[in-house]
Amino acid sequence: MSTPNAAPVAKLGEIVANVIQTTVEPDDLLIESAMVDSLTAVDIVLAVQAAFGCKVPPTEIEEHLESVNALAAFVEENQKA
């Protein structure tokens, strides 16, 4: 996985922080560390879809919400222009 650009990482970090009500670093493990549970994962996915126009498939949520960087890499590959 390539390193995502800083702009999407910053915006996605804000989205995640707003949903879980705590600051996160780009490499923090979100699900594994229990910062994100199934309900907050859905909220994050919906916010990402609204902000970036890309939908995270339900079967891939855990993979792409591993960290903010992982989510940013997914967004960069799937963002609608």
Secondary structure, DSSP 4 states (H G I P E B T S, - for coil): -PPPPHHHHHHHHHHHHHHHTS---TT--TTTTTSS-HHHHHHHHHHHHHHHS-PPPGGGHHHHTS-HHHHHHHHHHH---
